[in-house]
Amino acid sequence: MAELPSGTVTFLFTDIEGSTRLWEEFPEGMQGALATHDAILRDSIEHHGGQVVKTTGDGFHAAFGVATDAAVAALAVQRALEAVRWTETRPLRVRVGIHTGAAELRDGDYYGTVLNRAARLMSIAHGGQVVCSQATADLLREPLPVGVELADLGEHALRDLARPERVYQISEAGVPQAFPPLRSIGAFPGNLPLQSTSFVGREREVEALATQLLEARLVTLTGVGGVGKTRLSLQVAAELLPRFADGTWFCELATAIDRESMGEVIAAVIGAVPLPGLSIEASVVEFLRSRELLLVLDNCEHLLVEAADLVDEVMRSAARVRILATSREGLGVLGEQLVAVRSLPLPKSSADAGAVGQSDAVRLFVDRAAAVRSGFELDAANSDAIVEICARLDGIPLAIELAAARVATMNPSDVARRIDERFRLLTGGRRVGIERHQTLRATVDWSYSLLTEQEQLVFDRLSVFVGSFDAAAAEAVVAGEGVDEWGVVDALGSLVLKSMVTLDDRADDDARYQLLETMRAYGRERLDERGETEHWRRRHAAHYAETAESLGDLVRGPDEIVWRRRLRSELDNLRAAVTWSLDCAALEDQRLAMRVIAALAYEVTMDRSSGYGEWAERALPHLAVASAAERFGILGAAAFAAIHRGDFATSGALLVQAIAEGLPEGALAPNLVYVAFGSQSQAMGHPE
């Protein structure tokens, strides 16, 4: 056998479309058909300079030193399969994905994310189709082989949830080939967020969980914070995308504080509208009753009873819904399957360099370190230090990622020495029973200690945000008292680089930032220790009162679609501002909630799933602190909520109270009440 190519390699992945069904229909005929298939693929690959690395079920994994050879081989495969007279089965249709990149060759096999990328490309294609990545397409054009055509199929999100990939179809010139849209994430209903980093390790867990979710209707991932429950749940959901006609939906519950806000978050994600006579929670259940979908409920631990009640009702009412939950502990619902998410496997202390590189924990460290230091690789000089870091951090992904981020300015040996010092300082005297939590906390403590004083101030103050925020919001809330606006911008950028804050850089919107739940809780503790939490939450609420007043006008202007999207992205922070303000004893703080609700009161007629009407109802006991115009709008919004709940007596009383306040200047607030009167009359069967 010839030596496998190394360095920059072009990988070709194949599989047979619908092979499971073919085996069920033709259990005897498939044996001969598969033998023919295998012979064609092996001959085509080897004849064009490639080598078969391995076979996986009914698929091939091959490596080529030249990208054009891989493309020509793939087309030869399709021609040969088309020429076969399949007498024992239906024709075998093979899909092919090709990607080029650097991969590590070790012990006759390849390792690296480039392989996953090639496999993902193959998975979105259709039988008979050959697709490739941008990297491969660039090589094919220099020059394009005679008789080969490239068709740009656009950018597609692959099921590894990392960056989108520009995909090209490879075909023979003059031979028309039309296929359905690629099976990328965008082709399926759902809201799975793309991730800025690749998914490393846990391949077997993903496969096992995907199988388990097709058999059990409720699976809960449990484990300590930072162990990777959220990322694992997203990857499993991505793998199952084609299985659910109504999509896969990711609901982040960390922003919810009680049963009602939990229902609001889920309703907003799946598009469930509050129904007359039903609570928001019951409306969600009713919406799901006829759907076939996967619902991912992330971070349930702080709402364990509330989440359990909702999940139990969904399980009893919506037979075609599957739920994947993440929590520090199980929900305790009948039929629940618990899966403990463990830390990433560590290499044995006696392992050689090759075995060390196969450890998921080490692979994660090296991948993240290479992202911050170009050309970083595992080698004999840094292997021991990296193994020590991963072991000291107990294989917890979040901790490893934070440590790897320091490679931008340190060597692994420097990182290892600092971790050792911090562990001795921070874990002494703690209970052994929470050792894993100690490890994560020590890692965050250590990362925090490496920030400058100004970065620490900004990080702590950013913890008052809930969900995502943009740079302008950070400047407005955080600046002052020792940090100017440019200081906030500089610190925010530094915090992103140091993995203390995450960046969501979307092409169609301003960049938005977010603190991971663990980081947000850590920063909030620092504010609590200094007695500053209420001060910065007040700043946060004041900013979002101004934001609501601005957006309330803009969403009714000519650029409604743009500003409505912005309003949706600010919903979590607006909800947090309202909740905090209404819980305050000071009247000036309560007034901030009134400004938010009044400014967005008319939105109750546009977006019933976002909770504006419920906010207004919560504000009713505090109306004395609102202005006359604000009271009018709040009463109108609360009346709408009561109408849609079927409580016409309450809505009528609220509308009468609104009219008694006197009509404020401007058409908007009176219009809201008039529309509410019309809605109530129509709902009660009376003419308007």
Buried (B, 14 or more C-beta within 10 A) or exposed (E): EEEBBEEBBBBBBBBBBBBEEBBEEBEEBBEBBBEBBBEBBBBBBBEBBBBBBEBEEBBBBBBBBBBBBBBBBBBBBBEBBEEEEBEEBEEBBBBBBBBBBEBBBEEEBBBBBBBBBBBBBBBBBBBBBBBBBBBBBBBBEEEBBEEBBBEEBEBBBBBBBBBBBBBBBBBBEEEEBEBEEBBBBBBBBBBBEBBEBBBBBBEEBBEEBBEBBEEBBBBBBBBBBBBBBBBBBBBBBBBBBEBBEBBBBBBBBBBBBEBBBBBBBBBBBBEBBBBEEBBBBBBBBBBBEEBBBBBBBBBBBBBBEBBBBBBBBBBEEBEBBBBBBBBBEBBEBEEBBBBEBBBBBBBEEEBEEEBBBBBBBBBBBBBBBBBBBEEBEBEEEBBBBBBBBBBBBBBBBBBBBBBBBBBBEBBBBEBBBBBEEBBEEBBEEEEEEEEBBBBBBBBBBBBBEBBEEBBBBBBBBBBBBBBBBBBEBBBBBBBEEEBEBEBBBBBBBBBBBBBBBBBBEEEEEEEBBBBBBBBBBBBBEBBEEEEBBBBBBBBBBBBBBBBBBEBBEBBBEEEEEBBBEBBEBBBBBBBBBBBBBBEBEEEEBBBBBBBBBBBBBBBBBBBBBBBBBBBBBBBEEBBEBBEEBBBBBBBBBBBBBBBBBBBBEBBBBBBEBBBEBEBBEEEBBBEBBBBBBEBBBEBEEEEE
